[in-house]
């Protein structure tokens, strides 16, 4: 966006994106890109902001980075193989035990 300065940068979940865009929509009309992002977020958001943040925190406690844990909370992998593929974002290999615990955590939020 022309004339805008980035003041803060952090990974946020899709549900948090939806919440931010809904607030902006109340304040006025969204720009083209914002409307596209809003439609996408509305269509693909699965967890509430609170649940997505809780899952992300649980995954971070296992040693998974904020960026990766946020992505996992958006995707909610169905199999351990899918989870391992998302974990490829991490620079260091993740131990099998951590993957199993992470998959169990995801299962609690996915509804098994």
C-alpha positions as CSV (number, residue, x, y, z in Angstrom):
1,X,0.0,0.0,0.0
2,X,1.4,3.3,-1.1
3,X,2.3,5.6,1.8
4,X,2.0,3.0,4.5
5,X,4.8,1.9,6.7
6,X,5.1,-1.5,8.4
7,X,5.1,-0.9,12.1
8,X,4.8,-4.5,13.3
9,X,5.2,-7.9,11.7
10,X,4.1,-11.2,13.2
11,X,2.4,-14.3,12.0
12,X,-1.4,-14.3,12.6
13,X,-4.0,-17.0,12.1
14,X,-6.5,-16.9,9.3
15,X,-9.2,-16.4,12.0
16,X,-7.4,-13.4,13.4
17,X,-7.1,-12.0,9.8
18,X,-10.9,-12.5,9.4
19,X,-11.5,-10.7,12.7
20,X,-9.3,-7.7,11.7
21,X,-10.9,-7.4,8.2
22,X,-14.4,-7.6,9.7
23,X,-13.5,-4.6,12.0
24,X,-12.2,-2.7,9.0
25,X,-15.3,-3.5,7.0
26,X,-17.4,-2.0,9.7
27,X,-15.3,1.2,9.5
28,X,-15.7,1.5,5.8
29,X,-15.5,-0.2,2.4
30,X,-12.6,-2.6,1.9
31,X,-10.1,-2.2,-0.9
32,X,-10.0,-4.8,-3.7
33,X,-7.1,-6.8,-2.1
34,X,-8.7,-6.6,1.3
35,X,-12.0,-7.8,0.0
36,X,-10.3,-10.8,-1.7
37,X,-8.5,-11.6,1.6
38,X,-11.8,-11.2,3.5
39,X,-13.6,-13.6,1.2
40,X,-10.8,-16.1,1.4
41,X,-10.6,-15.9,5.2
42,X,-14.4,-16.2,5.6
43,X,-14.4,-19.3,3.4
44,X,-11.5,-21.1,4.9
45,X,-11.4,-20.1,8.6
46,X,-12.1,-23.2,10.8
47,X,-11.1,-22.3,14.3
48,X,-12.0,-19.3,16.4
49,X,-9.2,-16.8,17.3
50,X,-9.1,-18.2,20.8
51,X,-8.9,-21.8,19.8
52,X,-6.3,-21.1,17.0
53,X,-4.1,-19.2,19.5
54,X,-4.4,-22.0,22.1
55,X,-3.4,-24.6,19.6
56,X,-0.5,-22.4,18.4
57,X,0.7,-22.0,22.0
58,X,0.5,-25.8,22.7
59,X,2.6,-26.4,19.6
60,X,5.1,-23.7,20.5
61,X,5.5,-25.4,23.9
62,X,6.7,-28.5,21.9
63,X,9.4,-26.4,20.3
64,X,7.6,-25.6,17.1
65,X,8.1,-22.0,15.8
66,X,5.3,-19.4,15.9
67,X,5.3,-19.2,12.1
68,X,4.9,-23.0,11.7
69,X,2.4,-23.4,14.6
70,X,0.2,-20.7,13.1
71,X,0.2,-22.5,9.8
72,X,-0.6,-25.8,11.4
73,X,-3.6,-24.2,13.3
74,X,-4.9,-22.9,9.9
75,X,-4.5,-26.2,8.0
76,X,-5.3,-28.7,10.8
77,X,-3.6,-31.7,9.2
78,X,-5.6,-34.9,9.1
79,X,-2.6,-37.3,9.0
80,X,0.8,-37.3,10.5
81,X,2.3,-37.3,7.0
82,X,0.5,-34.0,6.3
83,X,1.8,-32.6,9.6
84,X,5.3,-33.7,8.8
85,X,5.0,-31.9,5.5
86,X,4.0,-28.7,7.2
87,X,6.8,-29.1,9.7
88,X,9.3,-29.0,6.8
89,X,9.1,-25.2,7.2
90,X,11.3,-25.7,10.3
91,X,15.0,-25.6,9.6
92,X,15.8,-28.3,12.1
93,X,14.3,-31.8,12.0
94,X,11.5,-32.5,14.5
95,X,11.7,-35.6,16.6
96,X,9.1,-38.4,16.1
97,X,7.8,-38.0,19.7
98,X,7.2,-34.2,19.1
99,X,5.4,-35.0,15.9
100,X,3.1,-37.5,17.7
101,X,2.3,-35.0,20.5
102,X,1.7,-32.2,18.0
103,X,-0.7,-34.5,16.0
104,X,-2.6,-35.3,19.2
105,X,-2.9,-31.6,20.0
106,X,-4.2,-30.9,16.5
107,X,-6.6,-33.8,16.9
108,X,-8.2,-32.2,19.9
109,X,-9.0,-29.0,17.9
110,X,-10.0,-30.8,14.7
111,X,-12.4,-33.1,16.5
112,X,-10.5,-36.2,15.5
